[in-house]
């Protein structure tokens, strides 16, 4: 979070199973399928997720939200993409975090390009520049977004 100027904010991360993430995806998005990551924005609860990610200000203790990652899917993806599970998990965390602060690849093609470019930039900043599989579409609190290219591309 330091890489985007939000070092004092808080983030909740949950690693879970395909079974649990499928239930969350069904309950919050109406999609009865497992996915790799869901994001639940706490900022969004006050209205809507910010349209401009730069509008999120670093504030001590500000909860930006929750990122839920399926460890089952992350491990399968890591094998498929020929990267380490740790690399895949970091990439999913970056993607989910970007959703929390207002990025959304599902709004338009230009928003998708902007989000994926930011994802790549952050991956390089934290040492994950060579990770593949970054164009998977992950996940928010009221309306979670998902990265499930297999089950539910959004």
Buried (B, 14 or more C-beta within 10 A) or exposed (E): BEBBEBEEBBBEEBBBEBEBBBBBBEEBBEBEBBBBBBBBBBBBEEEEBBEEBEEBEEEEEBBBBBBBBBBBBBEBBBEEBEBEBEBBBBBBBBBBBBBBBBBBBBEEEEBBEBBBEBBBEBBEEEEBEEBEBBBBBBBBBEBBBBBBBBBBEB
